[in-house]
Amino acid sequence: MQTLWDDRYALRTYSMKGSAIRELLKFTQMPDVISFAGGMPAPEIFPVEEFKEACIRVLDAHGPEALQYGTTEGYLPLREMISRHTNQYGIKVTADNIMITNGSQQALDLLGKIFINPGDRILVESPTYLGALQAWNTYNAQYITVPSDGDGIQVDKLEMALRAGPKFMYILPNFQNPTGVTIPLERRQKLVELADQYGVPIIEDDPYGQLRFEGKHLPTLEYLDDQLYGNNGNYHGNVVYLSTFSKILAPGIRLAWVVATPEIIQKLVMAKQGADLHTSTFNQIVAYEVSRQGFLDKHIKRIIDVYRERRDIMLEELEKNMPEGVTWTKPSGGLFLWALLPEQCNSQELLKIAVEQKVAFVPGNAFFPNGGGDNTMRLNFSNSQPDMIRIGIKRLAQAIKSSIC
Ligand SMILES: Cc1ncc(COP(=O)(O)O)c(C=O)c1O
């Protein structure tokens, strides 16, 4: 239908693209398709009862406050809880360093809003999280890509990219979305050293760091940057750190947090005021109520047990069923693994055949901002029950075998 709005769209809307992943979510709604496509947690372990009880407690004890407008920075006890959590990892921050957002996705958007001018170049891993590209395309960002391998971003290729003058780097150090890989300590150290040498700040996006199935927690880039400056554990500020309740509690509550200097927080606050005034007071107080008194730690252990089993089953089935020439990552945590098909294969074409065989995945090319990755795919293991993983991987292997590649 034609209206008077038709030729009035802002220029920035022309660089907006719909998320390929959101499009794919429609497959997850088809009952007979086994979907490894979305990035969704296992719904059967959402703490529904705990939320129900917390809602009643919150309404009984803080009803009017929970239903009232709140501060843009977020609910103070929740920010204090997050600052204590951050302090456990050796980074001294206070609630003044923390802002609550509507998911990390909003934090990415707000960071784009305050830092990106049209044409600014952002250094990203290739592949990288599609949602960040989607947020920053709106601000007409350009991307300098640095390839990753089984150990994440290849730091030996970083210097050339840093010389191209990026505004900041965007790095996902733990169980990366989409590849599932983790950057080892040595690379992390080199990365913060180079960032310092070239004067380029870092956005560290860490939704999955707490979902480690085995091995030891690795220090965050934020921590290593503080150490580099011999700051006695005080937050130094060159690394803006993001994490979220989406993968450790529930994504539907849309709660995440940013750790940054009070100066950056102040700018983010102004940007957020223009967007939505603040994150839902009710959700924040309920999430605080659910998380406190040790529940969150217990719940994370449960999630880890469930996802570890699913990861193991997916790896086992891939090993048993995949034809020669297909390889995949073996993540030690998180929600995803990444498969590489033989060079001549196109995973977008393969998806059509796979869907006919009633299985779905995300073709990997969407995660490469400057093109490439046509023979790659992301597989999610958190959202399918073990039997479905077994059947789904067999179907996928069949689709690969029967396709042109
Ligand atoms: C790397 C990364 N960043 C941010 C997000 C957004 O998460 P949220 O639900 O907190 O908006 C996701 C979600 O999958 C993600 O994988």
PDBQT file of the ligand as one rigid body, heavy atoms in Angstrom, charges set to zero:
ROOT
HETATM    1  C1  LIG A 501      27.663 -12.816  21.426  1.00  0.00    +0.000 C 
HETATM    2  C2  LIG A 501      26.301 -12.367  21.776  1.00  0.00    +0.000 A 
HETATM    3  N1  LIG A 501      26.114 -11.104  22.176  1.00  0.00    +0.000 NA
HETATM    4  C3  LIG A 501      24.895 -10.648  22.512  1.00  0.00    +0.000 A 
HETATM    5  C4  LIG A 501      23.797 -11.463  22.438  1.00  0.00    +0.000 A 
HETATM    6  C5  LIG A 501      22.453 -10.884  22.790  1.00  0.00    +0.000 C 
HETATM    7  O1  LIG A 501      22.012 -11.427  23.962  1.00  0.00    +0.000 OA
HETATM    8  P1  LIG A 501      20.807 -10.790  24.804  1.00  0.00    +0.000 P 
HETATM    9  O2  LIG A 501      19.778 -11.839  24.882  1.00  0.00    +0.000 OA
HETATM   10  O3  LIG A 501      21.422 -10.463  26.123  1.00  0.00    +0.000 OA
HETATM   11  O4  LIG A 501      20.355  -9.570  24.089  1.00  0.00    +0.000 OA
HETATM   12  C6  LIG A 501      23.933 -12.795  22.023  1.00  0.00    +0.000 A 
HETATM   13  C7  LIG A 501      22.763 -13.658  21.919  1.00  0.00    +0.000 C 
HETATM   14  O5  LIG A 501      22.760 -14.749  21.451  1.00  0.00    +0.000 OA
HETATM   15  C8  LIG A 501      25.228 -13.253  21.685  1.00  0.00    +0.000 A 
HETATM   16  O6  LIG A 501      25.443 -14.503  21.279  1.00  0.00    +0.000 OA
ENDROOT
TORSDOF 0
